[in-house]
Each structure stands twice: as structure tokens, then as C-alpha cells.
Amino acid sequence: MGKIIQPRTLKGFRDQLPASMIPRERLIDTAREVYRSFGFVPIETPALEYTEILLGKGGAESDKQMYRFEDPGGRDVSMRFDLTIPLARFVAQHVGALGTPFKRYQIGSVWRGENTQRGRYREFTQCDFDTIGTESVLADVETILVIHELFSRLEVGGFVIHVNERRVLSGLFERLGLLETSQPLLRALDKLDKIGAEAVTDEMMRQADVSQEQAEEIIRWAGLEGSNQDVLDALPEMVAGSEEGEAGLRRLQAVIEGAMAGGASSDQLTVNLGIARGLDYYTGIVFETTLDDLPGIGSCCSGGRYDDLASLYTKQRLPGVGASLGLDRLLAALEELGRTDQRATTAEVFLVLFGDQRVADHIQLADRLRSAGLNVELYPEPRKLGAQFKYADRRGHSLAIVVGDDEWERGVAQLKQMGSKQSQEVSLEKLPAICLELLGR
């Protein structure tokens, strides 16, 4: 026998056990339902792209984090670091068949060779949705409403969607004579919540060659507080004399008004000038979503408008807006808050196999229960009752059913609620309905 290879995973990567995959798939299913309810359709793009497709599109930091290599055919390829840039390539390639506006969602893995942190890994799943081919403010508003519906459905507790308009910040930079250095300023500002005002000031001075007074004025405006209306009322002074800044302010006001009309409340939606989003391709509205009960974990759903991204691949103008649900970060938050179901089974009902002589009867009963809409696991071996119950308890089945020879003769079953350990005798005829009732369905 050869040498045994030590089983291990790469740093920054992880296996998903059933106890983590079940709530993960539940979140994904909810995201799909919400996206489809707004008319978004699914697409898929490859994990690998030609490096020229990805390089330089997300900024210097993203370029450094890309997994890049030469494939067996000698081509320079890289693994996608998000789903947005592959989308721009996809739409440019297929727009003739798709038509516009085009509303898509995509759920898939992305890869970034960054330092791992809480809720962040080098391979993680994004759940994106985007609207391509329109500059309408309604598309911006709808993006926020999708996020609002998604987080309401996920039962994460209180949440806040932080909204900004990059052109408002550009108006400030223009007024300060700093428009030429806007990208490093935006990337530094995006770190305000993570590293604090003093560190951001230092980075702005180093990376954008601005004075301390200029950096401090940017941070002062970025930290503007008050109600949404208070902040919006203060902004004309900030962008005065900048055509771009004034256009951005009008857009921001329209988006806030539309989102409020669509059901977002003032405690779930806030104007936050400190939201810049670090990726270079954003051009307008940007947003991030935080959890009231765990703000330190960062944004769990982010995005914005990117009107020029597809111009890298086609002469046709294809403006876009969208967002990405950070599935892994949200799951880490829910686990920390104790709001994930830790069951290691997808079946609510466990059917004990009692004896070798009634296997066909057990199979038929399991089929009847499944036909009624129940998920049922039939144990494959007639082991001792205690061992089968231990198995069911460990995996988190809600109900266990025992039908022995005597029960078969009398047309009944013993139905046990695994949590409370309560048991009752139920007729086989009524068994499916009673199971559904006990499960609250």
C-alpha cells in the first residue's frame, strides 16, 4: 500500500458539511425566488476568462488578487473575481439575441487571493442580479427594492441599506480641485468604516497627494449625519458649481423617493456619503447593506450603477445597475447570531425500518408520505430501535415513525416528535395529514 496522503484543504478554502450547506441552499433558494419575482432570469458564465477580459477592470487591488496562470493550451487565463465583469463581456457578446433591457441573476463561485477574514474566504459565492441596457432611475430604485425584499424574507432582523451617488462625491472633488485624483480618493474613502478617519486621511494624503485640510473636508462631508432629508438638504452646498455633482444629487433624491414609495422605511434606508465602493467601474448610485445586530461584519449585499463597463467590449452603450448578495458573509453573520438551523438532514420525517419482512410496506409508506409533500428518509437497515433513533436525533429529523408488525396489522403507526420526545398512535390513513400539521404546514 502506498503512502497515505494527508487530507487537508488549502488556506482560505473550505469544505461545506451538510449542517452548513442546508442553510446555505435555503438562502440561495430564497434569493432565486426574490430575483424571479422581479422578472430577473438566470445565466451562467465560465469560471475562467481570458486575462485581458478581467485585468484592470476592478482596480489595482483586484488585479493583485486574481488567480492567473497559463492553461495547457498556452493561453493567459484568470479565474473570475466577481460576476459583474464576466456579465459585461457576456452581454456585449450576446446582446443581439438578448435584447435590452436585460435583467439577469447569477449564483456562482468567485476567487480572490486576499487575506482571509471573518466571513471571507478566497473562494466564495456571489448571488448577483443586474439590469442592463437602461439608465432609468426605476432600475436603480428596483435594485434597492430587491435588496429590501431579500433581507425582509431572510429574517435577518433589522438591516440598513446605505445609499450614495458617486457623482455627488465627484462634485465635491471638483469643487476642491481634486477631480483628477478621484479614484484613489474613492478607494481610500471606501475604507472609512474599516480603518477610521485618521487612517483614511493618511491614505488620501499618500495615495492622492492631497493636503490634510482637503482630506479632512472630504471626510467631514462623508460623515454627514441626520435624517435622509437633512442630509439631502445639506448637499447643494457641497456640490455647488459642479454640473456632475448636481446631476448626481438629483438622481440620489429620486432614488430615495422611489425606494420609500416602494416600501422601504426610513430606518431601513439611509443616505451615507461615506459609501464609495472600492471598484473602479461604478459611475452612479452605490449601496451597501449592513445588519443592525452585527454591524462589524460589514456589508452583506453591495452594488451600484456602472454605465461604462460594457464599453470595454462593444461600441454599443450598455449601461447597467445591480448588486451582489455576499452569501458567505451573511451565513457567517447568521451563524454568529444563532439564526441558522443546524440540522444535518433535508428530511423532516425519519421512517424506522422495523424487520426484514415488511421492507416493501415501508417503501410504499415512504412513497405515500412523499406524495403528500413530506421529505422522508427511510433507514436502510433493520438495526435496533435505539440505534436508529440516535441516528435520527443526531441529524435533526423533526418526526420519527415506527410501524412494527402489530402496528401493520392494526393499520396504525407510532409517531414521535424528536424535539419534545412526545409520541402518539396515529392511523396510517391520517398519518400524512398529521405529520404536515405537526410541521406547521
VEXDREN-2710 file (C-alpha; in Angstrom, 1 decimal):
% VEXDREN-2710
k/r/px/py/pz
1/MET/0.0/0.0/0.0
2/GLY/1.4/3.4/-0.9
3/LYS/1.9/6.4/1.3
4/ILE/-1.4/7.8/2.7
5/ILE/-1.9/11.4/1.6
6/GLN/-2.9/13.7/4.4
7/PRO/-6.4/15.1/3.7
8/ARG/-6.4/18.9/4.0
9/THR/-7.8/22.0/2.4
10/LEU/-5.9/25.0/1.0
11/LYS/-5.6/28.1/3.2
12/GLY/-8.6/30.3/2.5
13/PHE/-10.7/27.5/1.2
14/ARG/-13.1/25.2/3.0
15/ASP/-15.3/22.1/2.7
16/GLN/-19.1/22.6/3.3
17/LEU/-20.6/19.9/5.5
18/PRO/-24.4/19.3/5.4
19/ALA/-25.1/21.4/8.5
20/SER/-23.7/24.4/6.7
21/MET/-24.9/23.5/3.2
22/ILE/-28.5/23.2/4.1
23/PRO/-29.0/26.8/5.4
24/ARG/-26.7/27.9/2.5
25/GLU/-29.0/26.3/-0.1
26/ARG/-32.0/27.8/1.8
27/LEU/-30.6/31.3/1.3
28/ILE/-29.8/30.6/-2.3
29/ASP/-33.4/29.3/-2.9
30/THR/-34.8/32.5/-1.3
31/ALA/-32.6/34.7/-3.4
32/ARG/-33.7/32.9/-6.6
33/GLU/-37.4/33.3/-5.6
34/VAL/-37.0/37.0/-4.9
35/TYR/-35.0/37.7/-8.1
36/ARG/-37.5/35.8/-10.2
37/SER/-40.4/37.7/-8.6
38/PHE/-39.0/40.9/-10.1
39/GLY/-38.5/39.3/-13.5
40/PHE/-34.8/38.5/-13.5
41/VAL/-33.7/35.4/-15.5
42/PRO/-30.7/33.1/-14.8
43/ILE/-27.5/32.9/-16.8
44/GLU/-24.1/31.2/-16.3
45/THR/-20.6/32.2/-17.3
46/PRO/-17.3/30.2/-17.1
47/ALA/-15.1/30.2/-14.1
48/LEU/-12.1/31.0/-16.4
49/GLU/-11.8/34.1/-18.6
50/TYR/-9.1/35.4/-20.8
51/THR/-7.0/37.5/-18.5
52/GLU/-7.4/40.6/-20.7
53/ILE/-11.2/40.4/-20.0
54/LEU/-10.6/40.8/-16.3
55/LEU/-7.3/42.7/-15.9
56/GLY/-7.7/46.4/-14.9
57/LYS/-11.4/46.3/-14.6
58/GLY/-11.8/46.2/-10.8
59/GLY/-8.7/48.3/-9.9
60/ALA/-5.2/47.6/-8.9
61/GLU/-6.2/45.6/-5.7
62/SER/-8.4/43.2/-7.7
63/ASP/-5.6/42.7/-10.2
64/LYS/-3.2/41.7/-7.4
65/GLN/-5.8/39.2/-6.0
66/MET/-6.6/37.4/-9.3
67/TYR/-5.7/33.7/-9.7
68/ARG/-3.9/34.0/-13.0
69/PHE/-2.0/31.3/-14.9
70/GLU/-1.2/29.8/-18.3
71/ASP/-3.6/26.9/-19.3
72/PRO/-2.5/23.7/-21.1
73/GLY/-3.1/25.5/-24.4
74/GLY/-0.7/28.2/-23.5
75/ARG/-3.4/30.9/-23.1
76/ASP/-3.2/33.6/-20.4
77/VAL/-6.3/33.0/-18.3
78/SER/-7.6/34.0/-14.9
79/MET/-10.4/32.9/-12.6
80/ARG/-13.2/35.4/-12.2
81/PHE/-13.0/37.6/-9.1
82/ASP/-16.6/38.8/-9.4
83/LEU/-19.6/38.1/-11.6
84/THR/-20.1/41.7/-12.9
85/ILE/-17.2/41.9/-15.3
86/PRO/-18.0/38.5/-16.9
87/LEU/-21.5/39.8/-17.2
88/ALA/-20.3/42.8/-19.2
89/ARG/-18.4/40.5/-21.5
90/PHE/-21.4/38.2/-21.8
91/VAL/-23.9/41.0/-22.6
92/ALA/-21.5/42.5/-25.2
93/GLN/-21.2/39.1/-26.8
94/HIS/-24.9/38.1/-26.8
95/VAL/-26.8/41.4/-26.8
96/GLY/-28.2/40.8/-30.3
97/ALA/-30.0/37.7/-29.0
98/LEU/-30.9/39.0/-25.6
99/GLY/-32.3/42.5/-26.4
100/THR/-32.5/45.3/-23.8
101/PRO/-33.3/46.0/-21.1
102/PHE/-31.9/42.6/-19.9
103/LYS/-32.5/41.5/-16.3
104/ARG/-30.3/38.7/-15.1
105/TYR/-29.3/36.9/-12.0
106/GLN/-26.3/34.5/-11.5
107/ILE/-25.3/32.5/-8.5
108/GLY/-21.7/31.1/-8.6
109/SER/-18.3/30.9/-7.1
110/VAL/-15.6/33.7/-7.5
111/TRP/-12.0/33.6/-6.4
112/ARG/-9.7/36.3/-4.8
113/GLY/-6.3/35.6/-3.4
114/GLU/-6.8/38.0/-0.5
115/ASN/-6.1/37.6/3.2
116/THR/-8.8/35.7/4.9
117/GLN/-11.0/37.4/7.5
118/ARG/-14.2/36.8/9.4
119/GLY/-16.9/35.6/6.9
120/ARG/-14.5/36.0/4.0
121/TYR/-12.7/33.3/2.0
122/ARG/-10.6/33.0/-1.1
123/GLU/-13.4/31.1/-2.8
124/PHE/-16.8/32.4/-2.1
125/THR/-20.3/32.5/-3.6
126/GLN/-21.9/35.6/-5.0
127/CYS/-25.6/35.9/-5.8
128/ASP/-25.8/38.7/-8.3
129/PHE/-28.7/40.4/-10.1
130/ASP/-28.4/43.2/-12.7
131/THR/-30.4/45.2/-15.1
132/ILE/-28.5/46.0/-18.4
133/GLY/-29.4/48.4/-21.2
134/THR/-31.2/51.3/-19.4
135/GLU/-30.3/54.4/-17.5
136/SER/-33.7/54.7/-16.0
137/VAL/-33.9/55.7/-12.3
138/LEU/-36.5/53.0/-12.0
139/ALA/-33.8/50.4/-12.5
140/ASP/-31.8/51.9/-9.6
141/VAL/-34.9/52.0/-7.4
142/GLU/-35.8/48.4/-8.2
143/THR/-32.3/47.2/-7.3
144/ILE/-32.8/48.7/-3.8
145/LEU/-36.3/47.2/-3.6
146/VAL/-34.9/43.7/-4.5
147/ILE/-32.4/44.1/-1.6
148/HIS/-35.1/45.2/0.7
149/GLU/-37.4/42.3/-0.2
150/LEU/-34.5/39.8/0.0
151/PHE/-33.4/40.8/3.5
152/SER/-37.0/41.0/4.7
153/ARG/-37.6/37.4/3.5
154/LEU/-34.3/36.1/5.0
155/GLU/-35.4/37.2/8.5
156/VAL/-32.0/38.6/9.5
157/GLY/-33.5/41.1/11.9
158/GLY/-33.0/44.8/11.4
159/PHE/-31.0/45.9/8.4
160/VAL/-30.0/49.2/6.7
161/ILE/-29.4/49.8/3.0
162/HIS/-26.8/52.6/2.8
163/VAL/-27.1/54.6/-0.5
164/ASN/-24.8/57.2/-2.1
165/GLU/-24.2/58.6/-5.6
166/ARG/-20.6/58.7/-6.8
167/ARG/-21.2/61.8/-8.8
168/VAL/-22.1/63.7/-5.6
169/LEU/-18.6/62.8/-4.3
170/SER/-17.2/63.8/-7.7
171/GLY/-18.9/67.2/-7.3
172/LEU/-17.1/67.6/-4.0
173/PHE/-13.8/66.6/-5.6
174/GLU/-14.4/69.0/-8.5
175/ARG/-15.1/71.9/-6.0
176/LEU/-11.8/71.1/-4.2
177/GLY/-9.9/70.8/-7.5
178/LEU/-9.2/67.1/-7.0
179/LEU/-11.2/65.5/-9.8
180/GLU/-8.1/64.1/-11.4
181/THR/-7.3/62.0/-8.3
182/SER/-10.9/60.8/-7.7
183/GLN/-10.2/57.1/-8.0
184/PRO/-7.6/56.8/-5.2
185/LEU/-9.7/59.1/-3.1
186/LEU/-12.8/56.9/-3.6
187/ARG/-10.8/53.7/-2.8
188/ALA/-9.5/55.3/0.4
189/LEU/-12.9/56.6/1.4
190/ASP/-14.3/53.2/0.9
191/LYS/-12.2/52.1/3.9
192/LEU/-13.7/54.7/6.3
193/ASP/-15.8/52.3/8.3
194/LYS/-13.0/49.7/8.4
195/ILE/-9.9/51.7/9.4
196/GLY/-11.2/55.1/10.7
197/ALA/-10.9/58.7/9.7
198/GLU/-7.3/59.2/10.7
199/ALA/-6.0/56.3/8.7
200/VAL/-8.2/57.3/5.7
201/THR/-6.8/60.8/5.9
202/ASP/-3.2/59.5/5.8
203/GLU/-4.0/57.2/2.8
204/MET/-5.6/60.1/0.9
205/MET/-2.5/62.2/1.5
206/ARG/-0.2/59.4/0.4
207/GLN/-2.1/57.9/-2.5
208/ALA/-3.8/61.0/-3.9
209/ASP/-1.3/63.7/-2.9
210/VAL/-3.9/65.9/-1.2
211/SER/-3.4/68.3/1.7
212/GLN/-4.5/67.4/5.2
213/GLU/-7.2/70.1/5.0
214/GLN/-8.6/68.7/1.8
215/ALA/-8.7/65.2/3.1
216/GLU/-10.4/66.3/6.3
217/GLU/-13.0/68.2/4.4
218/ILE/-13.8/65.1/2.3
219/ILE/-14.2/63.1/5.5
220/ARG/-16.3/65.7/7.2
221/TRP/-18.8/65.6/4.3
222/ALA/-18.6/61.8/4.2
223/GLY/-19.6/61.7/7.9
224/LEU/-22.6/63.9/7.5
225/GLU/-25.4/62.6/9.8
226/GLY/-29.1/63.2/10.3
227/SER/-32.3/62.1/8.6
228/ASN/-32.2/61.4/4.8
229/GLN/-33.9/64.8/4.2
230/ASP/-31.5/66.6/6.4
231/VAL/-28.5/65.1/4.5
232/LEU/-30.1/65.8/1.1
233/ASP/-30.9/69.4/2.1
234/ALA/-27.2/69.9/3.0
235/LEU/-25.8/68.6/-0.2
236/PRO/-26.4/71.5/-2.6
237/GLU/-23.7/73.4/-0.8
238/MET/-21.3/70.5/-1.2
239/VAL/-21.8/70.2/-5.0
240/ALA/-22.4/73.8/-5.8
241/GLY/-21.0/74.8/-9.2
242/SER/-20.4/71.1/-10.3
243/GLU/-22.8/70.0/-13.1
244/GLU/-21.9/66.4/-12.5
245/GLY/-22.4/66.7/-8.7
246/GLU/-25.8/68.5/-9.1
247/ALA/-26.9/65.7/-11.5
248/GLY/-25.9/63.1/-9.0
249/LEU/-27.8/64.8/-6.2
250/ARG/-31.0/64.9/-8.3
251/ARG/-30.6/61.2/-9.0
252/LEU/-29.9/60.4/-5.3
253/GLN/-33.1/62.3/-4.3
254/ALA/-35.2/60.5/-6.9
255/VAL/-33.8/57.1/-5.9
256/ILE/-34.6/57.7/-2.2
257/GLU/-38.1/58.9/-3.0
258/GLY/-38.8/55.9/-5.3
259/ALA/-37.5/53.4/-2.8
260/MET/-39.6/54.9/0.0
261/ALA/-42.6/54.7/-2.3
262/GLY/-41.8/51.0/-2.9
263/GLY/-42.0/50.1/0.8
264/ALA/-38.5/50.8/2.2
265/SER/-38.8/52.6/5.5
266/SER/-36.6/55.4/6.7
267/ASP/-34.9/53.2/9.3
268/GLN/-34.0/50.7/6.5
269/LEU/-32.7/53.2/4.0
270/THR/-30.1/55.9/4.7
271/VAL/-28.1/58.4/2.6
272/ASN/-24.5/57.7/3.5
273/LEU/-21.8/59.8/1.7
274/GLY/-19.1/57.5/3.1
275/ILE/-20.2/54.7/0.8
276/ALA/-17.9/54.9/-2.2
277/ARG/-17.4/51.2/-3.2
278/GLY/-13.8/50.4/-4.0
279/LEU/-14.1/49.0/-7.5
280/ASP/-13.3/51.5/-10.3
281/TYR/-16.2/50.7/-12.6
282/TYR/-19.0/52.3/-10.5
283/THR/-20.3/55.5/-12.0
284/GLY/-23.5/56.5/-10.2
285/ILE/-25.7/55.1/-7.4
286/VAL/-23.9/52.8/-5.0
287/PHE/-25.2/50.9/-2.0
288/GLU/-24.2/48.6/0.9
289/THR/-26.3/46.6/3.3
290/THR/-25.5/46.1/7.0
291/LEU/-27.2/44.2/9.8
292/ASP/-28.3/46.0/12.9
293/ASP/-27.4/43.2/15.2
294/LEU/-23.9/42.6/13.7
295/PRO/-22.6/45.8/12.0
296/GLY/-19.0/44.8/12.5
297/ILE/-19.2/42.0/9.9
298/GLY/-19.5/44.6/7.1
299/SER/-21.8/44.8/4.1
300/CYS/-23.8/41.7/3.2
301/CYS/-25.2/43.0/-0.1
302/SER/-23.4/45.7/-2.2
303/GLY/-23.5/47.1/-5.7
304/GLY/-24.3/50.1/-7.8
305/ARG/-24.5/51.6/-11.3
306/TYR/-21.8/51.0/-13.9
307/ASP/-22.7/52.8/-17.1
308/ASP/-19.4/52.4/-19.0
309/LEU/-18.2/48.9/-18.1
310/ALA/-19.5/47.1/-21.2
311/SER/-17.9/49.8/-23.5
312/LEU/-14.7/47.9/-22.9
313/TYR/-16.1/45.1/-25.1
314/THR/-18.5/46.8/-27.5
315/LYS/-19.3/50.1/-29.1
316/GLN/-22.9/49.8/-28.2
317/ARG/-23.8/51.7/-25.0
318/LEU/-25.0/49.2/-22.4
319/PRO/-25.5/50.9/-19.0
320/GLY/-26.1/48.7/-16.0
321/VAL/-27.0/48.6/-12.4
322/GLY/-27.0/45.7/-9.9
323/ALA/-26.0/44.2/-6.6
324/SER/-24.4/41.1/-5.2
325/LEU/-25.6/39.2/-2.1
326/GLY/-22.5/38.2/-0.1
327/LEU/-23.7/34.7/0.8
328/ASP/-20.7/33.5/2.8
329/ARG/-20.5/36.7/4.9
330/LEU/-24.3/36.6/5.5
331/LEU/-24.2/33.0/6.6
332/ALA/-21.3/33.8/8.9
333/ALA/-23.3/36.6/10.5
334/LEU/-26.4/34.3/10.9
335/GLU/-24.3/31.6/12.5
336/GLU/-22.8/34.1/14.9
337/LEU/-26.3/35.4/15.8
338/GLY/-27.6/31.8/16.2
339/ARG/-30.2/32.2/13.5
340/THR/-29.2/29.2/11.3
341/ASP/-30.9/25.8/11.5
342/GLN/-28.1/23.4/12.3
343/ARG/-29.9/20.2/11.1
344/ALA/-27.8/17.9/9.0
345/THR/-30.8/16.5/7.1
346/THR/-33.1/17.7/4.4
347/ALA/-35.9/15.3/5.5
348/GLU/-38.3/16.3/8.3
349/VAL/-39.5/12.8/8.7
350/PHE/-37.5/9.7/9.6
351/LEU/-39.0/6.3/9.0
352/VAL/-37.7/3.4/11.1
353/LEU/-37.1/0.2/9.3
354/PHE/-38.7/-2.4/11.5
355/GLY/-37.8/-6.0/10.5
356/ASP/-36.8/-7.6/7.1
357/GLN/-40.3/-9.0/6.3
358/ARG/-42.0/-5.6/5.7
359/VAL/-39.5/-3.8/3.5
360/ALA/-41.9/-3.3/0.7
361/ASP/-44.6/-1.9/3.1
362/HIS/-42.1/0.6/4.4
363/ILE/-41.1/1.6/0.9
364/GLN/-44.8/2.1/0.0
365/LEU/-45.4/4.2/3.2
366/ALA/-42.4/6.4/2.5
367/ASP/-43.8/7.0/-1.0
368/ARG/-47.2/7.9/0.3
369/LEU/-45.7/10.4/2.7
370/ARG/-43.5/12.0/0.0
371/SER/-46.6/12.2/-2.3
372/ALA/-48.2/14.3/0.4
373/GLY/-45.3/16.8/0.2
374/LEU/-43.1/15.5/3.0
375/ASN/-39.4/14.9/2.9
376/VAL/-38.8/11.3/4.2
377/GLU/-35.7/9.3/4.9
378/LEU/-36.2/5.5/5.3
379/TYR/-33.4/3.9/7.2
380/PRO/-31.7/1.2/5.0
381/GLU/-31.1/-1.5/7.7
382/PRO/-33.3/-3.1/10.4
383/ARG/-31.0/-2.1/13.2
384/LYS/-32.0/-1.8/16.9
385/LEU/-34.6/0.8/17.6
386/GLY/-32.3/2.8/19.9
387/ALA/-29.5/3.0/17.2
388/GLN/-32.0/4.3/14.6
389/PHE/-33.4/6.9/17.0
390/LYS/-29.9/8.0/17.8
391/TYR/-29.2/8.4/14.1
392/ALA/-32.4/10.5/13.6
393/ASP/-31.7/12.6/16.7
394/ARG/-28.1/13.4/15.5
395/ARG/-29.2/14.6/12.1
396/GLY/-32.1/16.7/13.4
397/HIS/-35.2/14.9/11.9
398/SER/-38.3/16.5/13.3
399/LEU/-40.5/13.4/13.3
400/ALA/-39.9/9.7/13.6
401/ILE/-42.3/7.0/12.5
402/VAL/-42.3/3.4/13.8
403/VAL/-44.5/0.7/12.3
404/GLY/-43.9/-2.8/13.7
405/ASP/-45.7/-6.0/12.9
406/ASP/-48.5/-5.2/15.4
407/GLU/-49.0/-1.7/14.0
408/TRP/-49.2/-3.0/10.5
409/GLU/-51.9/-5.4/11.5
410/ARG/-53.9/-2.7/13.2
411/GLY/-53.3/0.0/10.5
412/VAL/-51.5/2.4/12.8
413/ALA/-48.1/4.0/13.4
414/GLN/-46.2/5.3/16.4
415/LEU/-45.4/9.0/15.6
416/LYS/-42.6/10.6/17.7
417/GLN/-41.7/14.2/17.9
418/MET/-38.0/14.2/18.2
419/GLY/-37.6/17.6/20.0
420/SER/-40.2/17.0/22.7
421/LYS/-39.9/13.2/22.7
422/GLN/-43.7/13.1/22.7
423/SER/-45.3/10.1/21.0
424/GLN/-48.8/9.3/19.7
425/GLU/-50.5/6.5/17.9
426/VAL/-51.9/7.6/14.6
427/SER/-53.8/5.7/11.9
428/LEU/-51.8/5.1/8.7
429/GLU/-54.6/6.8/6.8
430/LYS/-54.3/10.1/8.7
431/LEU/-50.5/9.9/9.1
432/PRO/-49.5/12.3/6.2
433/ALA/-52.0/15.0/7.3
434/ILE/-50.9/14.8/11.0
435/CYS/-47.2/15.0/10.0
436/LEU/-47.9/18.1/8.0
437/GLU/-49.9/19.6/10.9
438/LEU/-47.1/19.0/13.4
439/LEU/-44.6/20.6/11.0
440/GLY/-46.8/23.7/10.7
441/ARG/-47.6/23.1/7.0
END
